[in-house]
Amino acid sequence: MTDVIVHRHPTPDGTVLTVRTLPGKGNPLVLLHGFTGDGTTMQAIGEDARRGRPAVMIDLIGHGDSEAPSTIEPYRMPSVVDQVLSIVGSQPYGTVHLAGYSMGGRVALSMAARAPWYFASVTSISSTAGIEDPVDRQARYDADQARADHLESIGLDAFIDEWLALPMFKPLGAALTEPQREATVAQRLRNRTIGLANSLRATGTGSMPPVWDSLASLRSPLLAVAGALDGAYVDHASHLAEVCPFGTQATVADAGHALPLEDPSAVATLLGQFLESCDERGRP
């Protein structure tokens, strides 16, 4: 496996993020993790999907080794988009392949909506472009706030146990060996309580401005991937493929929401093939 280069990147709002890079040649693949994850959770997919190109794994704000400010503003989706764009924005137009899982997928889709002309491709893994109905969005916002308060009340250890016991992670529990489960729990416990709580409060699905309408202007090829056992996100993937002018959908059999852990090989194969097809046909 290629050695990973780790560096700290100060963003325009002062938040310092940790960036892990697998060196290579060609257009970079940027991977964004899900809630309670960090850049290491996307490394196996990046290693196998990149086909020799650089792979860049970012610890999003409040996660991993990146900073976890006590103030809310840096966690809001427009701020998170600005932070990640400051890392990839030095790349020329049409060269960055962007992929994100769950929360990271929402960040990626928000980035694509902000700069629909910029990316070589966009991949959403078990993700959504937000909640369109304002009543449903408010209900999710309230639930996210309550869950953040609950996290701070019970502590990180108990919260991670509860988080992994949620119904959407039932297929993950069945897929992991005991050493793998211990490893994913240990990774999540390296996060900080304030970072995860503020991420829920300001980067949660209820706080995210929906970007479905904006994605109709996306000029990049888009791949939307979901696990076959994750029904709601299969529907989201189908909707993304319909909304985006150059969108396609793919489903991973016998898998649920946590695709980077349940079946990273299948995700890497789909992503690698998609990247190759983008390279072959160029931008639409």
FITORTOR-791670 format. One line per 5 residues: number of its first residue (from 1); their letters; for each residue x, y, z of N, C-alpha, C, O. Coordinates in steps of 0.2 Angstrom, whole numbers, padded with zeros to 4 digits. Atoms other than C-alpha are relative to their C-alpha. Layout:
% FITORTOR-791670
NUM> a> X,Y,Z,X,Y,Z,X,Y,Z,X,Y,Z | ...
END
This chain:
% FITORTOR-791670
1> mtdvi> 0004,-0006,0000,0000,0000,0000,0004,0006,0000,0010,0006,0003 | -0004,-0006,0000,0006,0017,-0004,0000,0004,0006,-0005,0004,0010 | 0000,-0004,-0006,0012,0028,0010,-0004,0006,-0001,-0004,0009,-0006 | 0005,-0006,0000,0000,0042,0015,0004,0006,0002,0008,0005,0007 | -0002,-0007,-0002,0006,0060,0016,-0005,0004,0004,-0010,0005,0001
6> vhrhp> 0005,-0003,-0004,-0002,0069,0030,0002,0007,0001,0008,0009,0003 | -0001,-0007,-0002,-0003,0088,0032,-0006,0004,0003,-0011,0001,0002 | 0006,-0005,-0002,-0013,0102,0040,-0001,0006,-0004,0004,0009,-0006 | 0002,-0005,0004,-0022,0114,0030,-0004,0006,0003,-0010,0004,0005 | 0004,-0005,-0003,-0027,0131,0037,-0005,0003,-0006,-0003,0004,-0011
11> tpdgt> 0005,-0002,0005,-0044,0136,0028,-0001,0008,0001,0001,0011,0006 | 0001,-0007,0000,-0050,0154,0025,-0003,0003,0007,-0002,0008,0009 | 0004,-0003,-0006,-0061,0155,0041,0004,-0002,0006,0002,-0001,0011 | -0005,0002,-0006,-0046,0149,0052,0000,-0007,0002,0004,-0009,0006 | 0000,0007,-0002,-0051,0131,0054,0005,-0004,-0004,0006,-0003,-0010
16> vltvr> -0005,0004,0002,-0037,0119,0052,-0002,-0007,-0001,-0004,-0010,0004 | 0002,0007,0002,-0041,0103,0043,0006,-0005,-0001,0011,-0002,-0004 | -0005,0005,0001,-0030,0087,0042,-0002,-0003,-0007,-0008,-0005,-0008 | 0001,0002,0007,-0028,0081,0024,0005,-0006,-0001,0011,-0005,0001 | -0004,0005,0002,-0021,0064,0019,0000,-0002,-0007,-0005,-0002,-0010
21> tlpgk> -0001,0000,0007,-0014,0061,0002,0004,-0006,-0002,0009,-0008,0001 | -0003,0006,0003,-0010,0045,-0008,0003,0003,-0006,-0001,0005,-0011 | -0002,-0003,0006,0002,0052,-0021,-0001,-0004,-0006,-0002,-0010,-0006 | 0001,0003,0006,0000,0048,-0039,0000,0005,-0006,0002,0010,-0005 | -0001,-0004,0006,-0001,0055,-0057,-0007,0000,-0003,-0011,-0004,-0003
26> gnplv> 0006,-0001,0004,-0016,0062,-0066,-0005,0005,0005,-0003,0008,0009 | 0005,-0004,-0003,-0032,0071,-0060,-0002,-0003,0007,-0003,-0009,0008 | 0001,0003,-0006,-0035,0069,-0041,-0007,-0002,0002,-0012,0001,-0001 | 0007,0002,-0003,-0049,0060,-0032,0000,0002,0007,0004,0000,0011 | 0001,-0003,-0006,-0055,0069,-0017,-0006,-0004,0004,-0011,-0004,0001
31> llhgf> 0005,0004,-0003,-0065,0058,-0004,-0001,0003,0007,0003,0005,0011 | 0003,-0004,-0006,-0076,0065,0010,-0004,-0006,0004,-0008,-0009,0001 | 0003,0006,-0004,-0081,0053,0025,-0007,0002,0003,-0009,0008,0002 | 0006,-0001,-0003,-0097,0052,0034,0000,0002,0008,0006,0002,0010 | 0001,-0002,-0007,-0103,0057,0052,0003,-0005,0004,0002,-0011,0004
36> tgdgt> -0004,0004,-0005,-0091,0050,0066,0006,-0003,-0004,0009,-0007,0000 | -0006,0002,0004,-0079,0045,0052,0006,0004,0000,0006,0009,0004 | -0005,-0004,0001,-0063,0052,0047,0003,-0002,-0007,0001,-0006,-0010 | -0002,0002,0007,-0052,0052,0031,0003,-0007,-0001,0003,-0010,-0006 | -0002,0007,0001,-0045,0035,0035,-0005,-0005,-0002,-0004,-0010,-0005
41> tmqai> 0005,0005,0002,-0062,0027,0033,-0001,0000,-0007,-0005,-0005,-0010 | 0000,0000,0008,-0061,0032,0014,0006,-0003,-0003,0006,-0003,-0009 | -0006,0002,0003,-0044,0026,0012,0000,-0006,-0005,0003,-0007,-0010 | 0000,0006,0004,-0047,0008,0006,-0004,0001,-0007,-0001,-0001,-0012 | 0003,-0001,0006,-0059,0014,-0007,0004,0005,-0005,0005,0003,-0011
46> gedar> -0005,-0004,0004,-0047,0028,-0013,0006,-0004,-0003,0007,-0003,-0008 | -0005,0004,0002,-0033,0016,-0014,-0002,-0005,-0006,0002,-0005,-0011 | 0002,0004,0005,-0042,0004,-0025,-0004,0003,-0006,-0003,0001,-0012 | 0004,-0003,0005,-0053,0016,-0035,0005,0005,-0004,0003,0006,-0010 | -0004,-0006,0003,-0039,0029,-0040,0003,-0002,-0006,0004,0003,-0010
51> rgrpa> -0003,0002,0006,-0031,0019,-0053,0007,0004,-0002,0008,0006,-0007 | -0006,-0004,0001,-0014,0028,-0050,0000,0007,0001,0005,0010,0001 | 0001,-0007,-0001,-0021,0045,-0048,0001,0002,0007,0001,-0003,0011 | -0001,-0002,-0007,-0018,0055,-0032,-0007,-0001,0003,-0012,0000,0000 | 0006,0000,-0003,-0031,0052,-0019,0000,0004,0007,0005,0003,0010
56> vmidl> 0000,-0005,-0005,-0035,0065,-0006,-0006,-0001,0005,-0012,-0001,0003 | 0005,0001,-0005,-0044,0061,0010,0000,0005,0006,0005,0006,0009 | 0000,-0005,-0004,-0050,0075,0021,-0004,-0001,0006,-0009,-0004,0006 | 0004,0000,-0007,-0055,0075,0040,-0004,0006,0000,-0001,0012,0001 | 0005,-0005,0000,-0070,0086,0039,0000,0003,0007,0002,0000,0012
61> ighgd> 0000,-0003,-0006,-0072,0099,0053,-0003,-0004,0005,-0009,-0007,0004 | 0003,0003,-0006,-0075,0092,0070,0001,-0008,0000,-0001,-0011,0005 | -0001,0007,0000,-0069,0075,0065,0007,-0002,-0001,0011,0002,-0003 | -0007,0002,0000,-0053,0065,0066,0005,0005,0003,0004,0007,0009 | -0006,-0005,-0003,-0037,0076,0068,-0001,0007,-0002,0003,0011,-0001
66> seaps> 0001,-0007,0002,-0045,0092,0061,-0003,0003,0006,-0005,0000,0011 | 0002,-0004,-0006,-0050,0106,0073,-0008,-0001,0001,-0011,-0003,-0004 | 0007,0000,-0002,-0066,0105,0082,-0002,0006,0004,-0002,0006,0011 | 0001,-0006,-0004,-0071,0123,0087,-0006,-0001,0004,-0011,-0005,0002 | 0006,0000,-0004,-0084,0127,0100,-0005,0004,-0003,-0011,0003,-0001
71> tiepy> 0005,-0005,0003,-0092,0140,0089,-0004,-0004,-0006,-0001,-0008,-0009 | 0004,0004,0005,-0106,0134,0077,0001,0002,-0007,0001,-0002,-0011 | 0000,-0003,0007,-0103,0145,0062,0004,-0004,-0005,0002,-0005,-0010 | -0005,0004,0004,-0088,0135,0055,-0003,-0007,-0003,-0001,-0010,-0007 | 0003,0007,0002,-0099,0119,0054,-0006,0001,-0004,-0008,-0004,-0007
76> rmpsv> 0006,0000,0004,-0113,0126,0044,0002,-0002,-0007,0008,-0001,-0009 | -0002,0003,0007,-0114,0119,0026,0004,0005,-0004,0009,0003,-0007 | -0003,-0004,0004,-0109,0134,0017,0008,0001,0002,0012,0002,-0002 | -0007,-0001,-0002,-0093,0136,0028,0004,-0007,-0001,0010,-0006,-0003 | -0003,0007,0002,-0089,0117,0026,0002,0000,-0007,0007,-0002,-0009
81> vdqvl> -0002,0000,0008,-0090,0119,0007,0006,0005,-0001,0010,0003,-0005 | -0006,-0004,0001,-0078,0134,0008,0006,-0003,0002,0011,-0002,-0001 | -0006,0003,-0003,-0066,0124,0019,0003,-0005,-0005,0009,-0005,-0006 | -0003,0005,0004,-0065,0110,0007,0002,0003,-0007,0007,0001,-0010 | -0002,-0003,0007,-0065,0121,-0009,0007,0003,0001,0011,0004,-0004
86> sivgs> -0006,-0004,-0001,-0050,0130,-0001,0006,-0005,-0001,0012,-0004,-0003 | -0005,0005,0001,-0041,0113,-0002,0001,-0002,-0007,0006,-0003,-0010 | 0000,0002,0006,-0046,0108,-0019,0000,0005,-0006,0001,0004,-0012 | 0001,-0006,0004,-0048,0125,-0027,0006,0002,-0004,0005,0006,-0009 | -0006,-0002,0004,-0030,0127,-0033,0001,-0005,-0006,0005,-0003,-0011
91> qpygt> 0000,0004,0006,-0033,0113,-0046,-0004,0003,-0006,-0008,0007,-0005 | 0003,-0003,0006,-0037,0117,-0064,-0008,-0002,0000,-0009,-0008,0002 | 0007,0002,0002,-0055,0117,-0070,-0001,-0007,-0003,0003,-0008,-0007 | 0002,0006,0003,-0062,0100,-0074,0005,-0006,0001,0006,-0011,-0002 | -0005,0005,-0002,-0048,0090,-0065,-0002,-0004,0006,0001,-0009,0007
96> vhlag> 0001,0003,-0007,-0055,0086,-0048,-0006,-0005,0000,-0011,-0003,-0002 | 0005,0005,-0001,-0065,0070,-0045,-0002,0000,0007,0002,-0001,0011 | 0003,-0001,-0007,-0076,0072,-0030,-0004,-0006,0002,-0009,-0007,-0002 | 0004,0005,-0002,-0083,0058,-0020,-0002,0001,0008,0003,0002,0011 | 0001,0000,-0007,-0092,0058,-0003,-0005,-0005,0002,-0010,-0007,-0001
101> ysmgg> 0005,0005,-0003,-0101,0046,0008,-0004,0003,0006,-0002,0007,0010 | 0005,-0002,-0005,-0117,0050,0018,0001,0008,0002,0000,0012,-0003 | -0001,-0007,-0001,-0113,0067,0027,0005,0003,-0005,0004,0008,-0008 | -0004,-0003,0005,-0098,0069,0015,-0003,0000,-0006,0000,0004,-0010 | 0004,0000,0006,-0109,0065,0001,-0004,0007,-0001,-0005,0010,-0006
106> rvals> 0004,-0007,0000,-0120,0080,0006,0005,0006,-0001,0003,0011,-0004 | -0004,-0006,0001,-0105,0091,0007,0002,0000,-0007,0003,0005,-0010 | -0002,0000,0007,-0099,0085,-0010,-0006,0002,-0005,-0004,0006,-0010 | 0006,-0002,0004,-0117,0088,-0018,-0001,0008,0001,-0002,0011,-0004 | 0001,-0007,-0001,-0117,0105,-0010,0006,0004,-0003,0005,0009,-0006
111> maara> -0005,-0003,0003,-0100,0109,-0017,-0002,0000,-0008,0000,0005,-0011 | 0002,0000,0007,-0106,0103,-0034,-0006,0005,-0002,-0005,0008,-0008 | 0005,-0005,0002,-0121,0114,-0033,0003,0007,0000,0000,0012,-0003 | -0003,-0006,-0001,-0110,0129,-0028,0004,0001,-0007,0004,0007,-0009 | -0005,-0001,0006,-0098,0126,-0043,-0002,-0005,-0005,0002,-0010,-0006
116> pwyfa> 0002,0006,0005,-0108,0115,-0056,0004,-0001,-0006,0003,-0006,-0009 | -0004,0000,0006,-0095,0119,-0069,0007,-0003,0001,0011,-0004,-0003 | -0007,0000,-0002,-0079,0115,-0059,0002,-0008,0000,0008,-0009,-0002 | -0003,0006,-0001,-0078,0096,-0056,0000,-0005,-0006,-0004,-0004,-0010 | -0001,0005,0005,-0072,0082,-0067,-0006,-0005,0000,-0008,-0008,-0005
121> svtsi> 0006,0004,-0001,-0085,0071,-0059,-0002,0000,0007,0002,0003,0011 | 0002,0000,-0007,-0095,0069,-0043,-0003,-0007,0001,-0007,-0009,-0003 | 0003,0006,-0002,-0100,0053,-0034,-0003,0001,0007,0001,0003,0012 | 0004,0000,-0006,-0113,0052,-0020,-0001,-0007,0002,-0003,-0012,-0002 | 0001,0007,-0003,-0112,0036,-0009,-0005,0001,0006,-0003,0004,0011
126> sstag> 0005,0000,-0006,-0127,0033,0003,-0002,0007,0002,-0001,0009,0008 | 0001,-0007,-0002,-0132,0051,0002,-0006,0003,-0003,-0009,0000,-0007 | 0006,-0003,0003,-0145,0064,-0002,0002,0008,-0001,0007,0010,0002 | -0001,-0007,0001,-0146,0082,-0008,-0004,0005,0004,-0005,0010,0003 | 0004,-0003,-0005,-0156,0087,0007,-0007,-0001,0000,-0010,-0005,-0004
131> iedpv> 0007,0002,-0001,-0174,0087,0013,-0004,0006,-0003,-0003,0012,-0001 | 0003,-0005,0004,-0185,0097,0001,-0006,0003,0004,-0007,0009,0004 | 0006,-0002,-0004,-0201,0098,0012,0002,0004,0006,0006,0001,0011 | -0002,-0004,-0006,-0199,0112,0025,-0002,-0003,0007,0001,-0002,0011 | 0003,0003,-0006,-0210,0103,0038,0005,-0006,0002,0007,-0006,0008
136> drqar> -0005,0006,-0001,-0199,0087,0036,0007,0002,0002,0010,-0001,0006 | -0007,-0002,-0001,-0183,0097,0036,0000,0003,0007,0005,0002,0011 | 0000,-0002,-0006,-0188,0106,0052,0000,-0005,0006,0003,-0005,0011 | 0001,0005,-0005,-0193,0090,0061,0007,-0004,0000,0009,-0006,0006 | -0007,0003,0000,-0175,0083,0056,0004,0004,0004,0009,0002,0007
141> ydadq> -0004,-0005,-0004,-0167,0099,0062,-0001,-0001,0008,0004,-0001,0011 | 0002,0001,-0007,-0176,0097,0079,0003,-0007,0003,0006,-0007,0008 | -0003,0006,-0002,-0170,0079,0080,0007,0000,0000,0010,-0003,0005 | -0008,-0001,-0001,-0152,0083,0076,0002,0004,0006,0007,0002,0009 | -0002,-0004,-0006,-0152,0096,0089,-0001,-0004,0007,0003,-0004,0011
146> aradh> 0001,0004,-0006,-0159,0084,0102,0005,-0005,0000,0008,-0007,0006 | -0005,0005,0000,-0147,0071,0097,0007,0003,0002,0011,-0001,0005 | -0007,-0003,-0002,-0132,0083,0099,0000,0001,0008,0005,0000,0011 | 0000,-0001,-0007,-0138,0087,0116,0000,-0006,0004,0004,-0007,0009 | -0001,0007,-0003,-0140,0069,0120,0007,-0003,0000,0009,-0005,0005
151> lesig> -0007,0002,0000,-0122,0066,0115,0004,0003,0005,0008,0000,0009 | -0003,-0004,-0005,-0116,0079,0126,-0002,-0002,0007,0002,-0002,0012 | 0002,0002,-0006,-0126,0072,0140,0003,-0007,0002,0004,-0008,0008 | -0002,0006,-0001,-0121,0054,0139,0007,-0002,-0001,0010,-0007,0002 | -0007,0001,0001,-0104,0055,0133,0002,-0004,-0007,-0003,-0007,-0009
156> ldafi> -0001,0003,0007,-0095,0049,0117,0000,-0008,0000,-0003,-0010,-0005 | 0000,0007,0000,-0093,0031,0122,-0007,-0003,-0001,-0008,-0007,-0005 | 0007,0002,0000,-0111,0028,0125,-0004,0002,-0006,-0008,-0002,-0009 | 0003,-0002,0006,-0116,0038,0110,0002,-0004,-0006,-0002,-0006,-0010 | -0002,0004,0006,-0106,0028,0098,-0003,-0007,0000,-0005,-0010,-0005
161> dewla> 0004,0006,-0001,-0114,0012,0105,-0007,0001,-0003,-0009,-0003,-0006 | 0007,-0001,0002,-0131,0019,0102,0000,0002,-0008,-0005,-0001,-0011 | 0000,-0002,0007,-0126,0026,0085,0001,-0006,-0004,-0003,-0007,-0009 | -0001,0006,0004,-0120,0009,0078,-0006,-0005,0001,-0006,-0009,-0003 | 0006,0004,-0001,-0136,0001,0085,-0006,0003,-0003,-0011,-0001,-0003
166> lpmfk> 0006,-0003,0004,-0147,0012,0074,-0002,-0005,-0005,0002,-0009,-0008 | 0003,0005,0005,-0158,0001,0062,0004,0001,-0007,0005,-0004,-0010 | -0004,0000,0006,-0148,0008,0047,0006,-0003,0000,0009,-0004,-0006 | -0007,0004,0000,-0132,0000,0053,-0001,-0007,0002,0004,-0010,0003 | 0001,0007,-0002,-0140,-0017,0056,0004,-0004,-0005,0008,-0009,-0003
171> plgaa> -0004,0003,0005,-0132,-0023,0039,0008,0000,0002,0011,-0005,0001 | -0007,-0001,-0001,-0115,-0016,0045,0002,-0005,0006,0007,-0009,0006 | -0001,0004,-0005,-0116,-0026,0061,0001,-0008,-0002,0005,-0011,0001 | 0000,0007,0003,-0119,-0042,0051,0006,-0001,-0004,0009,-0007,-0005 | -0005,0000,0005,-0105,-0038,0039,0007,0000,0004,0012,-0003,0001
176> ltepq> -0006,-0001,-0003,-0091,-0035,0052,0002,-0006,0004,-0002,-0009,0008 | -0003,0004,-0005,-0080,-0047,0061,0001,0004,0007,0001,0010,0007 | -0001,-0003,-0006,-0077,-0044,0079,0006,0005,0000,0006,0011,0003 | -0006,-0005,0000,-0059,-0036,0076,-0002,0006,-0004,0000,0011,-0003 | 0002,-0006,0004,-0067,-0025,0062,-0005,0004,0004,-0004,0011,0004
181> reatv> 0005,-0004,-0004,-0081,-0019,0074,0005,0004,0005,0003,0010,0006 | -0004,-0004,-0005,-0068,-0015,0087,0004,0005,-0003,0005,0011,0000 | -0003,-0006,0003,-0058,-0005,0075,-0004,0006,-0002,-0002,0011,-0001 | 0004,-0006,0001,-0072,0005,0069,-0003,0004,0006,-0003,0010,0005 | 0001,-0004,-0007,-0077,0009,0087,0005,0004,0002,0005,0010,0004
186> aqrlr> -0006,-0004,-0002,-0060,0014,0091,0001,0006,-0004,0003,0011,-0002 | -0001,-0005,0004,-0059,0025,0076,-0005,0006,0002,-0003,0012,0002 | 0005,-0005,-0001,-0075,0034,0080,0001,0003,0007,-0001,0009,0008 | -0001,-0003,-0006,-0070,0036,0098,0006,0005,0000,0007,0008,0005 | -0005,-0005,0001,-0055,0046,0092,-0002,0007,-0001,0001,0012,-0001
191> nrtig> 0003,-0006,0001,-0067,0060,0088,-0001,0004,0007,0000,0001,0012 | 0001,-0004,-0006,-0071,0074,0101,-0008,0001,0000,-0011,0002,-0005 | 0007,-0001,-0002,-0088,0076,0109,-0003,0007,-0003,-0008,0007,-0007 | 0002,-0007,0003,-0089,0095,0104,-0001,0000,-0007,-0005,0003,-0010 | 0000,0001,0007,-0085,0091,0086,-0006,-0003,-0003,-0009,-0001,-0008
196> lansl> 0006,0004,0003,-0098,0078,0083,-0007,0004,0002,-0011,0004,-0002 | 0006,-0004,-0002,-0111,0088,0093,-0002,0006,-0005,-0007,0007,-0007 | 0001,-0006,0004,-0108,0104,0083,-0001,-0002,-0007,-0005,0001,-0011 | 0002,0002,0007,-0108,0094,0067,-0007,-0002,-0001,-0010,-0001,-0006 | 0007,0001,0000,-0125,0087,0071,-0004,0006,0000,-0009,0007,-0004
201> ratgt> 0004,-0006,0000,-0131,0104,0075,0000,0004,-0006,-0005,0007,-0008 | -0001,-0004,0005,-0125,0113,0060,0001,-0003,-0007,0000,0000,-0012 | -0001,0004,0007,-0120,0100,0046,-0005,-0005,-0001,-0004,-0009,-0006 | 0005,0006,0001,-0134,0088,0049,-0005,0001,-0005,-0005,0007,-0008 | 0005,0000,0006,-0147,0084,0036,-0005,0006,0001,-0007,0009,-0004
206> gsmpp> 0005,-0005,-0002,-0160,0096,0045,0003,0007,-0001,-0001,0011,-0002 | -0003,-0007,0001,-0148,0111,0044,0002,0001,-0007,0004,0007,-0009 | -0002,-0001,0007,-0143,0108,0026,-0005,0003,-0005,-0010,0001,-0005 | 0004,-0002,0005,-0150,0119,0013,-0001,-0005,-0006,0005,-0007,-0009 | 0000,0005,0005,-0157,0107,0000,0002,0003,-0007,0001,0009,-0008
211> vwdsl> -0003,-0002,0006,-0148,0108,-0017,-0003,-0004,-0006,0000,-0004,-0012 | 0003,0004,0005,-0159,0097,-0028,-0001,0004,-0007,0001,0002,-0012 | 0001,-0005,0006,-0164,0112,-0040,0006,0002,-0003,0007,0002,-0009 | -0007,-0003,0002,-0146,0118,-0041,0003,-0006,-0004,0007,-0004,-0009 | -0004,0005,0004,-0140,0101,-0047,-0003,-0001,-0007,0001,-0005,-0011
216> aslrs> 0002,0001,0007,-0150,0102,-0063,0004,0004,-0004,0004,0003,-0010 | -0005,-0004,0004,-0136,0114,-0068,0006,-0003,0000,0011,-0001,-0003 | -0007,0003,-0001,-0122,0102,-0064,0002,-0003,-0007,-0002,-0006,-0011 | -0003,0001,0007,-0111,0100,-0080,0004,-0006,0001,0007,-0009,-0004 | -0004,0006,-0001,-0101,0085,-0072,-0004,-0006,0000,-0010,-0006,0001
221> pllav> 0003,0006,-0001,-0105,0067,-0074,-0001,-0002,0008,0004,0000,0012 | 0002,0001,-0007,-0113,0061,-0057,-0001,-0008,0000,-0005,-0010,-0004 | 0001,0007,-0002,-0113,0043,-0050,-0003,0000,0007,0000,0003,0012 | 0004,0000,-0006,-0126,0040,-0036,0000,-0008,0002,-0003,-0012,-0001 | -0001,0007,-0002,-0122,0024,-0026,-0004,-0001,0006,-0004,0003,0011
226> agald> 0004,0002,-0006,-0133,0015,-0013,0000,-0007,0001,0001,-0011,-0004 | 0001,0007,-0002,-0134,-0001,-0004,-0007,-0003,-0001,-0012,0001,0000 | 0007,0002,0002,-0149,-0012,-0010,-0004,-0001,0007,-0010,0000,0006 | 0004,0000,-0006,-0154,-0014,0009,-0002,0006,0003,-0005,0007,0008 | 0001,-0007,-0002,-0154,0005,0011,-0005,0003,-0004,-0004,0008,-0008
231> gayvd> 0005,-0002,0004,-0171,0008,0004,-0001,0008,-0002,-0001,0010,-0007 | 0000,-0007,0001,-0172,0027,0007,0005,0003,-0004,0004,0007,-0008 | -0006,-0003,0003,-0155,0030,0000,0000,-0003,-0007,0003,0000,-0012 | 0001,0002,0007,-0159,0019,-0016,-0004,0005,-0003,-0003,0007,-0009 | 0004,-0005,0003,-0173,0031,-0019,0004,0007,-0001,0003,0010,-0006
236> hashl> -0004,-0006,0001,-0161,0046,-0016,0004,0000,-0006,0005,0004,-0010 | -0004,0001,0006,-0149,0039,-0028,-0003,0000,-0007,-0001,0003,-0012 | 0004,-0001,0006,-0162,0037,-0041,-0002,0007,-0002,-0002,0009,-0008 | 0002,-0007,0001,-0168,0055,-0039,0006,0004,-0002,0005,0008,-0007 | -0006,-0003,0002,-0150,0061,-0040,0001,-0001,-0008,0003,0003,-0012
241> aevcp> -0001,0002,0007,-0148,0051,-0057,-0005,0004,-0004,-0003,0005,-0010 | 0005,-0003,0004,-0164,0059,-0063,0001,0008,-0001,0000,0011,-0006 | 0000,-0007,0000,-0161,0077,-0058,0007,0002,-0004,0006,0007,-0007 | -0006,-0002,0003,-0143,0078,-0064,0001,-0002,-0007,-0001,-0007,-0009 | 0000,0001,0007,-0141,0080,-0083,0004,-0006,-0002,0003,-0009,-0007
246> fgtqa> -0004,0006,0002,-0127,0067,-0084,0001,-0005,0006,0006,-0007,0008 | 0000,0005,-0006,-0132,0056,-0069,-0001,-0007,-0001,-0005,-0009,-0006 | 0001,0007,0001,-0131,0038,-0067,-0001,-0003,0007,0002,0000,0012 | 0001,0003,-0007,-0136,0026,-0052,0003,-0007,0000,0003,-0010,-0005 | -0003,0007,0000,-0128,0010,-0046,-0002,-0002,0007,-0002,0002,0012
251> tvada> 0002,0003,-0006,-0134,-0002,-0032,0005,-0005,0002,0007,-0009,-0002 | -0004,0005,-0003,-0123,-0013,-0021,-0004,-0005,0003,-0008,-0004,0008 | 0004,0006,-0002,-0131,-0030,-0018,0002,-0002,0007,0007,-0001,0009 | 0000,0003,-0007,-0134,-0036,0000,0004,0004,0004,0008,0002,0009 | -0003,-0005,-0004,-0127,-0020,0008,-0005,0005,0002,-0010,0006,-0001
256> ghalp> 0005,-0006,-0002,-0135,-0006,0018,0004,0006,0000,0006,0008,-0006 | -0002,-0007,0001,-0130,0012,0022,0008,0000,0001,0010,0005,-0003 | -0007,-0002,-0001,-0112,0010,0028,0005,-0004,-0005,0009,-0008,-0003 | -0003,0003,0006,-0105,0005,0011,0008,0000,0001,0011,-0005,-0001 | -0007,0000,0000,-0087,0010,0014,0003,-0005,0005,0009,-0007,0004
261> ledps> -0002,0006,-0004,-0086,-0003,0028,-0003,-0007,-0002,0001,-0012,-0001 | 0003,0006,0002,-0098,-0016,0022,0003,-0003,-0006,0004,-0009,-0006 | -0002,0003,0006,-0092,-0018,0005,0005,0005,-0004,0003,0008,-0009 | -0005,-0005,0003,-0077,-0006,0001,0002,-0002,-0007,0003,0002,-0012 | -0002,0002,0007,-0072,-0017,-0014,-0005,0001,-0005,-0003,0003,-0011
266> avatl> 0005,-0001,0005,-0088,-0016,-0023,-0001,0008,-0001,-0002,0010,-0007 | 0001,-0007,0001,-0089,0003,-0020,0006,0002,-0004,0005,0006,-0009 | -0006,-0002,0003,-0071,0005,-0026,0000,-0002,-0008,0002,0001,-0012 | 0000,0002,0007,-0074,-0005,-0042,-0005,0004,-0004,-0004,0006,-0009 | 0005,-0004,0003,-0090,0005,-0046,0003,0007,-0002,0003,0010,-0007
271> lgqfl> -0003,-0006,0001,-0080,0021,-0043,0005,0000,-0005,0006,0005,-0009 | -0005,0000,0004,-0065,0016,-0052,-0002,-0001,-0008,0001,0003,-0012 | 0003,0000,0007,-0075,0011,-0068,-0003,0006,-0002,-0002,0008,-0008 | 0003,-0006,0002,-0084,0027,-0067,0005,0005,-0002,0004,0009,-0006 | -0006,-0004,0001,-0068,0037,-0066,0003,-0001,-0007,0005,0004,-0011
276> escde> -0003,0002,0007,-0061,0028,-0081,-0005,0002,-0006,-0002,0005,-0011 | 0005,-0002,0005,-0077,0031,-0091,0000,0008,-0001,0000,0010,-0006 | 0000,-0007,0001,-0076,0050,-0087,0007,0002,-0003,0007,0007,-0007 | -0007,-0001,0003,-0057,0050,-0092,-0001,-0001,-0008,0002,0003,-0012 | 0001,0002,0007,-0062,0041,-0109,-0004,0005,-0004,-0003,0007,-0010
281> rgrp> 0004,-0004,0004,-0076,0053,-0114,0001,0007,0001,-0002,0011,-0002 | -0001,-0007,-0001,-0070,0069,-0106,-0006,0003,0003,-0011,0000,0004 | 0006,-0003,-0002,-0082,0082,-0100,-0006,0000,-0005,-0004,0001,-0011 | 0005,0000,0004,-0099,0082,-0107,-0001,0007,-0003,-0005,0008,-0007
END
